[in-house]
Amino acid sequence: MKNTSEETQKLQLPTDNVDSILGFSFISGAIHHELRICWAFTSRDWSASVIPGAMYTTAALRSLESTPTASLAIQSLARCFIYFLLYIYAFDIANQINGIAEDEINKPDRPLPSGLVSLQGAYIRWYATTTAHLVVGAAWGVLPWTALWVLITIYTSFYGGDKHWVTKNMLFMSVGSICLLQAAWALAAPLTAREWRWALLLSGILGIVASVQDIRDLEGDKIAGRRTLPVVLGSNFRWVMATIISTAPLVCWMLDLLVCYCGFGLALTMFYLAFRVLSGCSKEYDHKTYMMLTYIYCGCIAVRMVFP
């Protein structure tokens, strides 16, 4: 009996250890749940936010006259990742709160229509991420770009800015790109007139061709009462957009945005993008076409990163 009692005592864990294990398990589970929700909201948009942001911050580091120290590079890129994760997370939450009805048709796997997150939970996360984004923007010296991004997000998501193709794409996409590029650069290096010119040119061209993203959402946009360019032009949209896209490399060459081999590569990819716009036959195909546009955007930024 004595041996049995001793063995039982050895097998029993102290209460405080059990509480610690349970507490750690709860915290770990909560973190995993929030990461899953974050990924569900943002996964489609990393190639238009976190990735180009990191690439442009890298380009800014490489542009410095003196080689940056390892600590400066790590600090700048770590800040960049946190900043642009908040940048896209806050926007995606607001955008998807505004678009539940069409997401039930176009993207039923998103957190709100799928039931992964409640509407109240989405609002709580939007307030939290927006506040955190403004705080880190102020702390890291890029508050003007953060505040501008928050303002156009609110306008587009809650005050009808998404209802017309001019404000949805030519205004929002262009200004949003400027906010991204200027903040990404300023996280590592001072802004110059050259960076202003380059950011304005690339962002302006992006805003003009960004209506490609609306082909995939045509039916949902009609239900939501949006006047996107595919809705306005109907069957003529694909030919009009393909013509605009095919003309874009010439405009880039005339404005000296990309030259030599880089300009030739841009032309080839834009011509292929135009071909995809014309040959689109399903929402999945059109979604991949839009994703290709984001890859081209990243490719233009990569030129600055590789050839500072």
C-alpha positions as CSV (number, residue, x, y, z in Angstrom):
1,M,0.0,0.0,0.0
2,K,2.8,2.4,0.8
3,N,4.5,1.8,-2.6
4,T,1.2,2.4,-4.4
5,S,0.6,5.6,-2.5
6,E,4.1,6.9,-3.4
7,E,3.6,6.0,-7.0
8,T,0.3,7.9,-7.1
9,Q,1.9,11.0,-5.6
10,K,4.7,10.9,-8.2
11,L,2.1,10.7,-11.0
12,Q,0.1,13.7,-9.7
13,L,1.1,17.1,-11.1
14,P,1.0,20.2,-9.0
15,T,-2.1,22.3,-9.5
16,D,-0.1,25.4,-10.6
17,N,1.7,23.3,-13.3
18,V,-1.7,22.1,-14.7
19,D,-3.0,25.7,-14.7
20,S,0.2,26.8,-16.5
21,I,-0.2,24.1,-19.1
22,L,-3.9,24.9,-19.6
23,G,-3.2,28.6,-19.8
24,F,-0.4,28.1,-22.4
25,S,-2.7,25.8,-24.4
26,F,-5.5,28.4,-24.4
27,I,-3.1,31.3,-25.5
28,S,-1.6,29.1,-28.2
29,G,-5.0,28.1,-29.5
30,A,-6.2,31.8,-29.5
31,I,-3.1,32.9,-31.4
32,H,-3.5,30.0,-33.9
33,H,-7.2,31.0,-34.4
34,E,-6.3,34.7,-35.0
35,L,-3.6,33.8,-37.5
36,R,-6.0,31.6,-39.3
37,I,-8.5,34.4,-39.5
38,C,-5.9,36.9,-40.6
39,W,-4.8,34.5,-43.4
40,A,-8.4,33.9,-44.5
41,F,-9.0,37.7,-44.8
42,T,-5.7,38.6,-46.5
43,S,-4.4,35.6,-48.4
44,R,-5.6,36.8,-51.8
45,D,-3.9,40.2,-51.5
46,W,-0.3,39.6,-50.3
47,S,1.0,40.0,-53.8
48,A,-0.5,43.5,-53.9
49,S,0.6,44.6,-50.4
50,V,3.1,42.7,-48.2
51,I,5.3,41.4,-51.0
52,P,5.7,44.6,-53.1
53,G,6.1,46.5,-49.8
54,A,9.0,44.3,-48.8
55,M,10.5,44.5,-52.2
56,Y,10.4,48.3,-52.3
57,T,11.8,48.6,-48.8
58,T,14.7,46.3,-50.0
59,A,15.1,48.7,-53.0
60,A,15.3,51.6,-50.6
61,L,18.0,49.9,-48.5
62,R,20.0,49.1,-51.6
63,S,19.8,52.8,-52.8
64,L,21.6,54.0,-49.7
65,E,25.1,55.5,-50.4
66,S,26.7,53.4,-47.7
67,T,25.9,49.7,-47.3
68,P,23.3,49.3,-44.6
69,T,24.3,47.3,-41.5
70,A,22.6,43.9,-40.9
71,S,20.7,45.3,-37.9
72,L,19.3,48.2,-40.0
73,A,18.3,45.9,-42.8
74,I,16.6,43.4,-40.4
75,Q,14.8,46.3,-38.5
76,S,13.6,47.9,-41.7
77,L,12.3,44.6,-43.2
78,A,10.7,43.6,-39.9
79,R,8.9,46.9,-39.6
80,C,7.9,46.6,-43.3
81,F,6.3,43.2,-42.7
82,I,4.3,44.3,-39.6
83,Y,3.3,47.6,-41.3
84,F,2.0,46.0,-44.5
85,L,0.3,43.1,-42.8
86,L,-1.7,45.7,-40.8
87,Y,-2.1,47.7,-44.1
88,I,-3.9,44.9,-45.9
89,Y,-5.6,43.3,-42.9
90,A,-7.4,46.5,-41.9
91,F,-8.4,47.1,-45.5
92,D,-9.6,43.6,-46.3
93,I,-11.8,43.5,-43.1
94,A,-13.4,46.8,-44.1
95,N,-13.8,45.8,-47.7
96,Q,-15.4,42.4,-46.8
97,I,-17.7,43.9,-44.2
98,N,-19.0,46.1,-47.0
99,G,-19.3,43.2,-49.5
100,I,-21.0,40.4,-47.7
101,A,-23.9,40.1,-50.2
102,E,-21.7,39.8,-53.3
103,D,-19.1,37.6,-51.5
104,E,-21.9,35.1,-50.8
105,I,-22.0,34.8,-54.7
106,N,-18.4,35.5,-55.8
107,K,-16.3,34.3,-52.8
108,P,-18.4,32.2,-50.3
109,D,-15.2,30.9,-48.7
110,R,-14.3,34.3,-47.2
111,P,-14.5,34.6,-43.4
112,L,-17.9,36.4,-43.2
113,P,-20.1,34.5,-45.6
114,S,-18.5,31.2,-44.5
115,G,-19.3,31.9,-40.8
116,L,-15.7,31.8,-39.7
117,V,-16.1,35.3,-38.2
118,S,-19.2,37.2,-37.0
119,L,-20.0,40.7,-38.2
120,Q,-19.3,42.0,-34.7
121,G,-16.0,40.1,-34.6
122,A,-15.0,41.7,-37.9
123,Y,-15.8,45.2,-36.7
124,I,-13.7,44.6,-33.5
125,R,-10.8,43.4,-35.5
126,W,-11.1,46.3,-38.0
127,Y,-11.0,48.9,-35.1
128,A,-8.0,47.1,-33.5
129,T,-6.0,46.7,-36.7
130,T,-6.7,50.2,-37.9
131,T,-5.6,51.7,-34.6
132,A,-2.5,49.5,-34.5
133,H,-1.7,50.6,-38.1
134,L,-1.9,54.3,-37.2
135,V,0.2,53.8,-34.1
136,V,3.0,52.0,-35.9
137,G,2.8,54.5,-38.8
138,A,3.3,57.4,-36.3
139,A,6.1,55.6,-34.5
140,W,8.0,54.7,-37.7
141,G,7.7,58.1,-39.4
142,V,5.2,57.3,-42.1
143,L,1.9,58.6,-40.5
144,P,0.8,60.8,-43.5
145,W,0.7,57.7,-45.8
146,T,-0.9,55.6,-43.1
147,A,-3.6,58.2,-42.4
148,L,-4.3,58.7,-46.2
149,W,-4.6,54.9,-46.6
150,V,-7.1,54.7,-43.7
151,L,-9.1,57.6,-45.1
152,I,-9.5,56.1,-48.6
153,T,-10.2,52.7,-47.1
154,I,-13.1,54.2,-45.1
155,Y,-14.3,56.1,-48.1
156,T,-14.2,53.1,-50.4
157,S,-15.6,50.6,-47.9
158,F,-18.3,52.6,-46.0
159,Y,-19.1,55.7,-48.0
160,G,-19.7,54.5,-51.6
161,G,-16.3,54.9,-53.1
162,D,-16.5,51.4,-54.4
163,K,-19.7,52.0,-56.4
164,H,-18.1,53.6,-59.5
165,W,-15.1,52.5,-61.5
166,V,-13.4,55.9,-61.4
167,T,-13.3,56.1,-57.6
168,K,-12.8,52.3,-57.1
169,N,-9.9,51.8,-59.4
170,M,-8.5,55.0,-60.9
171,L,-8.6,56.9,-57.6
172,F,-8.4,54.2,-54.9
173,M,-5.9,51.9,-56.6
174,S,-3.6,54.7,-57.7
175,V,-3.6,56.5,-54.3
176,G,-3.3,53.2,-52.5
177,S,-0.3,52.3,-54.6
178,I,1.3,55.7,-53.8
179,C,0.7,55.1,-50.1
180,L,2.3,51.7,-50.3
181,L,5.4,52.7,-52.3
182,Q,6.1,55.9,-50.4
183,A,5.7,54.3,-47.0
184,A,7.8,51.3,-48.0
185,W,10.6,53.5,-49.2
186,A,10.4,55.9,-46.2
187,L,10.8,52.9,-43.8
188,A,14.4,52.6,-44.9
189,A,15.5,55.7,-46.8
190,P,14.5,59.4,-47.3
191,L,12.1,60.1,-50.2
192,T,13.5,62.0,-53.2
193,A,12.1,63.7,-56.3
194,R,13.1,60.6,-58.3
195,E,11.1,58.3,-56.0
196,W,8.1,60.6,-56.2
197,R,8.2,60.6,-60.0
198,W,8.5,56.8,-60.2
199,A,5.8,56.1,-57.7
200,L,3.4,58.5,-59.4
201,L,4.0,56.9,-62.8
202,L,3.6,53.3,-61.7
203,S,0.6,54.0,-59.5
204,G,-1.1,56.0,-62.3
205,I,-0.7,53.2,-64.8
206,L,-1.9,50.6,-62.2
207,G,-5.1,52.7,-61.6
208,I,-5.9,52.7,-65.3
209,V,-5.6,49.0,-65.9
210,A,-6.9,47.9,-62.4
211,S,-10.4,47.3,-63.8
212,V,-9.1,43.9,-64.7
213,Q,-10.0,42.9,-61.2
214,D,-13.7,43.6,-61.7
215,I,-14.2,41.0,-64.5
216,R,-14.3,38.1,-62.0
217,D,-16.9,39.9,-59.8
218,L,-19.4,41.0,-62.5
219,E,-22.5,39.2,-61.2
220,G,-21.9,40.2,-57.6
221,D,-21.2,43.9,-58.6
222,K,-24.5,44.0,-60.4
223,I,-26.3,42.9,-57.3
224,A,-24.4,45.4,-55.2
225,G,-25.3,48.2,-57.6
226,R,-21.7,49.0,-58.5
227,R,-20.9,50.8,-61.8
228,T,-17.6,49.0,-62.5
229,L,-16.2,49.2,-66.0
230,P,-17.3,45.7,-66.9
231,V,-20.8,46.6,-65.9
232,V,-20.8,49.9,-67.8
233,L,-19.2,48.6,-71.0
234,G,-20.8,45.1,-71.0
235,S,-19.5,42.8,-73.8
236,N,-17.2,45.6,-75.1
237,F,-15.1,45.7,-71.9
238,R,-12.7,42.9,-72.8
239,W,-11.6,44.5,-76.1
240,V,-11.4,48.0,-74.5
241,M,-9.3,46.8,-71.6
242,A,-7.1,44.6,-73.8
243,T,-6.4,47.7,-76.0
244,I,-5.5,49.8,-72.9
245,I,-3.2,47.1,-71.5
246,S,-1.4,46.6,-74.9
247,T,-0.8,50.4,-75.0
248,A,0.6,50.6,-71.5
249,P,4.1,49.4,-72.4
250,L,4.4,52.2,-75.0
251,V,3.4,54.7,-72.3
252,C,5.9,53.3,-69.9
253,W,8.6,53.6,-72.5
254,M,7.7,57.2,-73.4
255,L,7.7,58.1,-69.7
256,D,11.0,56.3,-69.1
257,L,9.5,54.1,-66.4
258,L,11.3,50.9,-67.5
259,V,13.9,50.7,-70.3
260,C,16.0,48.2,-72.2
261,Y,15.5,44.5,-71.3
262,C,13.2,45.4,-68.4
263,G,10.9,47.4,-70.7
264,F,10.9,44.5,-73.2
265,G,9.9,42.0,-70.5
266,L,7.1,44.3,-69.3
267,A,5.8,44.6,-72.9
268,L,5.7,40.8,-73.3
269,T,3.9,40.2,-70.0
270,M,1.4,43.0,-70.7
271,F,0.6,41.6,-74.1
272,Y,0.0,38.2,-72.5
273,L,-2.2,39.9,-69.9
274,A,-4.2,41.4,-72.7
275,F,-4.6,38.0,-74.3
276,R,-5.9,36.6,-71.1
277,V,-8.4,39.4,-70.7
278,L,-9.8,38.5,-74.2
279,S,-9.8,34.8,-73.7
280,G,-11.4,34.7,-70.2
281,C,-14.1,32.1,-69.8
282,S,-14.7,31.7,-66.1
283,K,-14.4,33.5,-62.7
284,E,-11.4,31.3,-61.8
285,Y,-9.6,32.2,-65.0
286,D,-10.3,35.9,-64.6
287,H,-9.1,35.8,-61.0
288,K,-5.8,34.4,-62.1
289,T,-5.7,37.1,-64.7
290,Y,-6.0,39.8,-62.0
291,M,-3.4,38.0,-59.9
292,M,-1.0,38.1,-62.9
293,L,-1.5,41.9,-62.9
294,T,-0.3,42.0,-59.3
295,Y,2.7,39.9,-60.2
296,I,3.5,42.4,-63.0
297,Y,3.3,45.2,-60.4
298,C,5.7,43.3,-58.2
299,G,7.9,42.7,-61.2
300,C,8.2,46.4,-61.9
301,I,9.2,47.0,-58.3
302,A,11.7,44.1,-58.5
303,V,13.5,46.1,-61.2
304,R,14.1,48.8,-58.7
305,M,15.2,46.2,-56.1
306,V,17.7,44.4,-58.4
307,F,18.9,47.6,-60.2
308,P,18.9,50.3,-57.5
